[in-house]
Amino acid sequence: MKAHSTKTHAAPTAIGRARIEAWLAKAAFFAVVAGAAAIVEAQPRVASDWAQAQSAALRLIAADRSPDGKVFRAGIEIRLAPNYKTYWRAPGDSGVPPTVSFAGSTNVASADLLFPMPHVFDDASGRSVGYKDHVVWPVHVTPRDPALPVTLSVKVDYGVCDKLCIPAEGKAVLTLPERGSVESETLVDASERLVPVKTSIGGGGEIKVASVGPVAMVNGHPAFPVELEGPTPVTLLAEASPSEFFLEVGPGTPGTAPSATGRQRFLVTVFDPQSTRNGVPCDVRLTATTDKAAIEVPVRLDGCIAAP
């Protein structure tokens, strides 16, 4: 019979041991990284991907849900290239108004889009109203069923302008979490604080719309006076519905000399493409802003187009 030989394995050398330990350390590192990635992936997202456009980018961000749980708070964030601007809902005589659609959202009963107080820009092309560099438009979302997830889908057509205006489109989708990140909550909260406070004639805090009207013909166009109470300087913006009415604030915008009562006086002129209409009612939204506060006042004018 042949004897079976018994082989023994030599112990690893110092170099071999070092290689094994290095391999084990590397494997442990990648295991930790993979685990961390899985944890991150499991965390709810607080921002959508950026929708890139020429000289601009747009995304959705999520903030904390309201304390009563009835409203999901979010924001449409737009970042612009240096010196570029985009526009407010009423962009002035040389701007492009944004159009926003939430079609395709799920479990959304309503989405209330808010606009923080804008800036007024005067240049060779005229007067425009909007934002430079960066803006967040808050969105307050009411779910159909508060117990189910809410997915917000948005499509925004907006203007991106420097010396020339470029049409831009941004699409974003985000399932809204219960809580946002520190960054997203800070951004949405700061913009919410800049949204004009809705009030009525005579109401408000630091600034008030003291009086409006009546409508009269001034230089061949219907116009109505507006008087404000509050600190100077103040900017008055005016919008009308039906939207085909164009309102121009002046003269002496952002404000004329104070009246005898200390009020600041403005004249809002109505331009109507259908100039033959008389006594047509319209709804006017007045927004008055200072560098620290803003108010929004709805006004119903029974005769937006005054009889000649």
C-alpha positions as CSV (number, residue, x, y, z in Angstrom):
1,M,0.0,0.0,0.0
2,K,1.1,3.5,-0.8
3,A,1.3,5.8,2.1
4,H,-0.7,9.0,1.8
5,S,1.4,12.1,2.1
6,T,0.1,14.9,4.3
7,K,0.7,18.5,3.1
8,T,0.7,21.4,5.4
9,H,0.1,25.0,4.4
10,A,2.8,27.5,5.3
11,A,1.7,30.4,7.5
12,P,1.3,33.6,5.6
13,T,4.3,35.8,5.5
14,A,4.2,39.3,6.9
15,I,3.7,40.7,3.4
16,G,0.9,38.2,2.8
17,R,-0.8,39.1,6.0
18,A,-0.6,42.8,5.1
19,R,-2.3,42.1,1.8
20,I,-5.1,40.1,3.4
21,E,-5.7,42.8,6.0
22,A,-5.7,45.5,3.3
23,W,-8.2,43.5,1.2
24,L,-10.4,42.9,4.3
25,A,-10.3,46.6,5.1
26,K,-11.2,47.6,1.6
27,A,-14.1,45.1,1.6
28,A,-15.3,46.5,4.9
29,F,-15.1,50.0,3.5
30,F,-17.2,49.2,0.4
31,A,-19.7,47.4,2.6
32,V,-20.1,50.6,4.7
33,V,-20.4,52.7,1.6
34,A,-23.0,50.4,0.2
35,G,-24.9,50.4,3.4
36,A,-24.8,54.2,3.6
37,A,-26.0,54.4,0.0
38,A,-28.9,52.1,0.8
39,I,-29.8,54.3,3.8
40,V,-29.7,57.5,1.7
41,E,-31.8,55.8,-1.0
42,A,-34.3,54.9,1.7
43,Q,-34.6,58.5,2.9
44,P,-37.4,60.5,1.2
45,R,-36.1,63.0,-1.3
46,V,-36.5,66.7,-0.5
47,A,-35.7,68.0,-4.0
48,S,-36.2,67.0,-7.5
49,D,-33.5,67.0,-10.2
50,W,-32.7,70.3,-11.8
51,A,-34.5,71.0,-15.1
52,Q,-31.8,72.8,-17.0
53,A,-32.5,75.7,-19.5
54,Q,-30.4,78.3,-21.1
55,S,-29.0,80.5,-18.4
56,A,-31.5,79.1,-15.8
57,A,-32.4,75.9,-13.9
58,L,-35.6,74.9,-12.1
59,R,-36.5,72.3,-9.5
60,L,-39.1,71.4,-6.8
61,I,-38.1,71.5,-3.2
62,A,-40.0,70.2,-0.1
63,A,-40.4,71.9,3.2
64,D,-42.0,70.7,6.5
65,R,-45.6,69.7,6.4
66,S,-47.9,72.2,8.2
67,P,-48.3,71.5,12.0
68,D,-52.0,70.5,11.5
69,G,-51.0,68.1,8.7
70,K,-53.5,69.7,6.3
71,V,-51.0,71.3,3.9
72,F,-47.8,70.1,2.3
73,R,-45.4,73.0,1.8
74,A,-43.2,73.0,-1.2
75,G,-41.4,75.5,-3.5
76,I,-40.5,76.0,-7.2
77,E,-36.9,77.1,-7.0
78,I,-35.4,79.0,-10.0
79,R,-31.7,79.8,-10.3
80,L,-30.5,82.3,-12.9
81,A,-27.2,83.1,-14.5
82,P,-25.6,86.4,-13.2
83,N,-27.6,89.5,-14.3
84,Y,-30.5,87.5,-15.7
85,K,-34.0,87.9,-14.4
86,T,-37.4,86.1,-14.6
87,Y,-40.8,87.6,-14.1
88,W,-43.6,88.1,-11.6
89,R,-47.2,87.0,-12.4
90,A,-47.8,90.6,-13.8
91,P,-44.5,91.2,-15.5
92,G,-44.9,94.9,-16.5
93,D,-44.8,96.4,-19.9
94,S,-41.7,94.5,-21.1
95,G,-41.8,91.2,-19.3
96,V,-43.1,87.7,-19.9
97,P,-45.5,86.2,-17.4
98,P,-44.9,82.7,-16.2
99,T,-47.4,79.9,-16.8
100,V,-47.5,77.1,-14.2
101,S,-49.4,73.8,-14.5
102,F,-49.7,71.1,-11.8
103,A,-51.3,68.6,-14.2
104,G,-50.2,65.0,-13.6
105,S,-49.9,65.5,-9.8
106,T,-51.4,62.7,-7.7
107,N,-53.5,63.0,-4.5
108,V,-53.6,66.7,-4.9
109,A,-56.9,68.5,-4.2
110,S,-55.4,72.0,-4.7
111,A,-52.0,73.6,-5.2
112,D,-51.8,77.3,-4.2
113,L,-48.9,79.0,-5.9
114,L,-47.6,82.1,-4.0
115,F,-45.3,84.9,-5.3
116,P,-42.9,86.7,-3.0
117,M,-42.8,90.4,-3.4
118,P,-41.0,91.3,-6.6
119,H,-38.6,94.0,-7.7
120,V,-39.2,96.7,-10.4
121,F,-36.6,97.0,-13.2
122,D,-36.4,100.1,-15.4
123,D,-34.3,99.9,-18.5
124,A,-34.3,100.9,-22.2
125,S,-37.0,98.4,-23.0
126,G,-39.4,99.7,-20.4
127,R,-40.5,98.7,-16.9
128,S,-40.6,95.1,-15.9
129,V,-41.4,93.3,-12.6
130,G,-39.7,90.2,-11.4
131,Y,-36.7,88.6,-9.8
132,K,-32.9,88.4,-10.4
133,D,-30.4,85.6,-9.7
134,H,-32.6,83.4,-7.6
135,V,-36.3,83.0,-6.5
136,V,-38.4,80.4,-4.7
137,W,-42.2,80.5,-5.4
138,P,-43.9,78.7,-2.4
139,V,-46.6,76.1,-3.2
140,H,-49.2,75.1,-0.6
141,V,-50.6,71.7,-1.5
142,T,-53.8,70.3,0.0
143,P,-54.1,66.5,-0.5
144,R,-57.3,64.7,-1.4
145,D,-56.5,62.1,1.2
146,P,-54.1,63.2,4.0
147,A,-53.2,59.6,4.7
148,L,-51.8,58.9,1.2
149,P,-48.6,60.1,-0.4
150,V,-48.7,63.3,-2.4
151,T,-46.7,63.6,-5.7
152,L,-46.4,67.1,-7.1
153,S,-45.8,67.4,-10.8
154,V,-45.1,70.9,-12.3
155,K,-44.5,72.4,-15.7
156,V,-43.4,76.0,-15.9
157,D,-43.0,78.1,-18.9
158,Y,-41.0,81.3,-18.0
159,G,-38.9,84.0,-19.5
160,V,-35.2,84.3,-18.8
161,C,-34.0,87.7,-19.7
162,D,-30.8,89.9,-19.8
163,K,-30.6,92.1,-22.8
164,L,-32.7,89.6,-24.8
165,C,-35.4,87.3,-23.5
166,I,-35.2,83.5,-23.9
167,P,-38.3,81.3,-23.4
168,A,-37.6,78.5,-20.9
169,E,-39.4,75.4,-19.8
170,G,-38.9,73.4,-16.7
171,K,-40.6,70.2,-15.6
172,A,-40.1,68.6,-12.2
173,V,-41.8,65.8,-10.1
174,L,-41.4,65.2,-6.4
175,T,-43.2,63.0,-3.8
176,L,-43.6,65.4,-0.9
177,P,-42.2,64.1,2.5
178,E,-43.4,65.0,6.0
179,R,-40.3,67.1,6.6
180,G,-37.8,68.9,4.4
181,S,-34.1,69.4,4.9
182,V,-32.7,72.4,6.8
183,E,-31.8,74.0,3.5
184,S,-35.2,73.5,1.8
185,E,-37.2,74.5,4.9
186,T,-35.1,77.7,5.1
187,L,-35.6,78.6,1.5
188,V,-39.4,78.0,1.5
189,D,-39.9,79.7,4.8
190,A,-37.9,82.8,3.8
191,S,-40.0,83.1,0.6
192,E,-43.3,82.7,2.4
193,R,-42.3,85.6,4.6
194,L,-42.0,87.8,1.5
195,V,-45.4,87.0,0.1
196,P,-47.6,90.1,0.4
197,V,-50.2,90.0,3.2
198,K,-53.8,90.0,1.9
199,T,-55.9,92.8,3.4
200,S,-58.5,95.3,2.4
201,I,-58.7,99.1,1.9
202,G,-57.6,100.7,5.2
203,G,-56.2,97.4,6.5
204,G,-52.6,96.3,6.9
205,G,-49.7,97.2,9.2
206,E,-46.7,99.3,8.1
207,I,-48.4,100.2,4.8
208,K,-52.1,100.7,4.0
209,V,-54.2,101.4,0.9
210,A,-56.1,104.4,2.3
211,S,-58.4,105.1,-0.7
212,V,-59.1,104.0,-4.3
213,G,-61.0,105.8,-7.1
214,P,-63.2,107.1,-8.5
215,V,-62.6,106.3,-12.2
216,A,-62.4,109.3,-14.5
217,M,-61.0,110.1,-17.9
218,V,-57.4,111.4,-17.9
219,N,-55.6,112.2,-21.1
220,G,-58.1,110.2,-23.1
221,H,-57.9,107.1,-20.9
222,P,-59.8,105.9,-17.8
223,A,-57.8,106.3,-14.6
224,F,-58.3,106.1,-10.9
225,P,-56.3,107.6,-8.0
226,V,-54.8,105.4,-5.2
227,E,-53.6,106.8,-1.9
228,L,-51.2,104.9,0.4
229,E,-50.3,105.5,4.0
230,G,-46.8,104.4,5.3
231,P,-43.1,104.9,4.9
232,T,-41.3,105.9,1.7
233,P,-40.2,104.8,-0.7
234,V,-43.0,102.5,-1.7
235,T,-43.8,100.7,-4.9
236,L,-47.4,100.3,-6.2
237,L,-48.2,97.5,-8.6
238,A,-51.6,97.0,-10.2
239,E,-53.3,94.0,-12.0
240,A,-56.7,93.8,-13.6
241,S,-59.2,91.1,-14.4
242,P,-60.3,90.6,-17.2
243,S,-56.6,90.3,-18.0
244,E,-56.8,92.2,-21.3
245,F,-56.9,95.4,-19.3
246,F,-53.4,96.7,-18.9
247,L,-52.8,99.0,-15.8
248,E,-50.0,101.5,-15.7
249,V,-49.1,103.1,-12.4
250,G,-47.9,106.7,-12.5
251,P,-47.1,109.5,-12.7
252,G,-44.0,109.8,-10.5
253,T,-43.9,106.0,-9.9
254,P,-43.0,104.7,-7.4
255,G,-44.7,107.6,-5.7
256,T,-45.6,111.2,-6.1
257,A,-45.2,113.9,-3.4
258,P,-47.3,113.3,-0.3
259,S,-50.7,114.8,-0.1
260,A,-51.8,117.3,2.5
261,T,-52.8,114.3,4.7
262,G,-49.3,112.8,4.4
263,R,-50.5,110.1,2.0
264,Q,-48.6,109.0,-1.1
265,R,-50.6,109.5,-4.2
266,F,-50.6,107.4,-7.4
267,L,-52.6,107.4,-10.6
268,V,-53.5,104.1,-12.2
269,T,-54.3,104.4,-15.9
270,V,-56.4,101.7,-17.7
271,F,-55.6,100.7,-21.2
272,D,-58.1,98.6,-23.0
273,P,-57.8,97.1,-26.5
274,Q,-61.6,97.3,-26.9
275,S,-61.7,101.1,-26.3
276,T,-65.4,101.3,-27.3
277,R,-66.5,99.6,-24.1
278,N,-68.0,101.8,-21.4
279,G,-68.8,101.0,-17.8
280,V,-67.3,97.5,-17.9
281,P,-66.7,96.2,-14.3
282,C,-63.3,94.8,-13.4
283,D,-61.4,93.4,-10.5
284,V,-58.1,95.1,-9.6
285,R,-55.4,93.7,-7.4
286,L,-53.1,96.3,-5.8
287,T,-49.8,95.3,-4.4
288,A,-47.8,97.8,-2.3
289,T,-44.3,97.1,-1.3
290,T,-41.4,98.6,0.7
291,D,-38.1,97.0,1.3
292,K,-39.5,95.4,4.5
293,A,-43.2,94.7,3.9
294,A,-45.8,94.1,1.3
295,I,-49.6,94.0,1.1
296,E,-52.1,92.9,-1.5
297,V,-55.6,94.5,-1.7
298,P,-58.4,93.4,-4.0
299,V,-60.6,96.2,-5.3
300,R,-63.9,95.9,-7.3
301,L,-64.4,98.8,-9.8
302,D,-67.9,98.9,-11.2
303,G,-66.9,101.2,-14.0
304,C,-63.3,100.2,-14.9
305,I,-63.9,101.8,-18.3
306,A,-65.5,105.2,-17.6
307,A,-67.9,106.8,-20.0
308,P,-66.3,109.6,-22.1
